[in-house]
Amino acid sequence: MTLAYLSEEDLAEFTKFFLVACLDQLKFMDGLMRPDRLRTRIRMWADEEVRLRKLPAKVNNILEAILYRGELPRGDADRIVGTGERRARRVVSALIDQGVVMSETTRAPLRLAFPAALVSRLMPGLFPEPIAGFDELELENEQSRL
């Protein structure tokens, strides 16, 4: 195995290139995901799910706590929700069932998750929207070849 040695000047040039590329990617992802609006998108989704009775009330309390803290110890859920332990467990379970909150174990802290089904709502622009009718067109082309 041969080792290539860089001069100090070459190393500095590569480091500058690497950091510029990193900054470019950060700016690109920031513009694409708009993290400054993430809280609003999460709240809007949760409010809609509560109105549709797919999630219990008070889910926003849990989601906001996790969003600002990074994670939430399960034991804090009842205090955050402002109800008893049983009600808080139901709120947390509903969020876990929706795939929006996750935990490594049943006792580990809760963290936000971004399920694929919600990616267009929570992080619009991250992936291109599917072209309507594309699958049908592809199927027709495949059938005509047979």
ABEGO torsion letter per residue (X at the ends): XBBBBBBAAAAAAAAAAAAAAAAAAAAAAAAAAGAAAAAAAAAAAAAAAAAAGABBBGAAAAAAAAAAAGBBBAAAAAAAAGBBAAAAAAAAAAAAAAGABBBABAABBBBBBBBAAAAAAABBGABBBBBBGAAAAAAAAAAAAX
